[in-house]
Amino acid sequence: METDYVEQAMQYIEDHFTEDFSLEYLAQYIGVSSSYLSRQIKVRKGKTFVECLTETRMRMATTLATETRMPIREIALRSGYQNVTYFCRVFKKYTGSTIGDLREQNRKKQF
């Protein structure tokens, strides 16, 4: 049975998205070349490694933003971002709104 490197990579991303790691590190961890892993992720998932990692991080950030009153800095850290400004920029690009706007929309839906 062939080892499913892409599924191993996706599982690693799910388990370690709060950590700072690269495609090169992940490929070495799995035991394949980074170019091979990059191509396989793109073919199988239709996204790059960075897009897969960002999607996982943004899923967590969106959950924390809508389900908690946690400060933005804490949401950023728990989503794998050390730089809050960068996190806010990525969040807005990914979701189309700021955390404040998202929380306001969510609050209005509850009433």
ChimeraX attribute file (.defattr): number of C-alpha atoms within 10 A of each C-alpha:
attribute: neighborCount
match mode: 1-to-1
recipient: residues
	/A:1	3
	/A:2	4
	/A:3	8
	/A:4	9
	/A:5	17
	/A:6	20
	/A:7	13
	/A:8	15
	/A:9	20
	/A:10	17
	/A:11	12
	/A:12	15
	/A:13	20
	/A:14	14
	/A:15	11
	/A:16	13
	/A:17	21
	/A:18	19
	/A:19	14
	/A:20	10
	/A:21	12
	/A:22	13
	/A:23	18
	/A:24	15
	/A:25	13
	/A:26	19
	/A:27	20
	/A:28	13
	/A:29	13
	/A:30	17
	/A:31	11
	/A:32	13
	/A:33	15
	/A:34	17
	/A:35	12
	/A:36	12
	/A:37	23
	/A:38	18
	/A:39	16
	/A:40	18
	/A:41	20
	/A:42	16
	/A:43	12
	/A:44	11
	/A:45	15
	/A:46	12
	/A:47	16
	/A:48	18
	/A:49	22
	/A:50	12
	/A:51	13
	/A:52	20
	/A:53	22
	/A:54	19
	/A:55	15
	/A:56	19
	/A:57	22
	/A:58	20
	/A:59	15
	/A:60	18
	/A:61	23
	/A:62	18
	/A:63	11
	/A:64	20
	/A:65	21
	/A:66	17
	/A:67	11
	/A:68	11
	/A:69	10
	/A:70	12
	/A:71	11
	/A:72	18
	/A:73	16
	/A:74	14
	/A:75	22
	/A:76	26
	/A:77	16
	/A:78	17
	/A:79	22
	/A:80	21
	/A:81	21
	/A:82	16
	/A:83	11
	/A:84	15
	/A:85	13
	/A:86	12
	/A:87	22
	/A:88	18
	/A:89	12
	/A:90	16
	/A:91	21
	/A:92	15
	/A:93	11
	/A:94	14
	/A:95	13
	/A:96	11
	/A:97	15
	/A:98	17
	/A:99	21
	/A:100	12
	/A:101	12
	/A:102	17
	/A:103	18
	/A:104	12
	/A:105	13
	/A:106	14
	/A:107	11
	/A:108	9
	/A:109	8
	/A:110	6
	/A:111	5
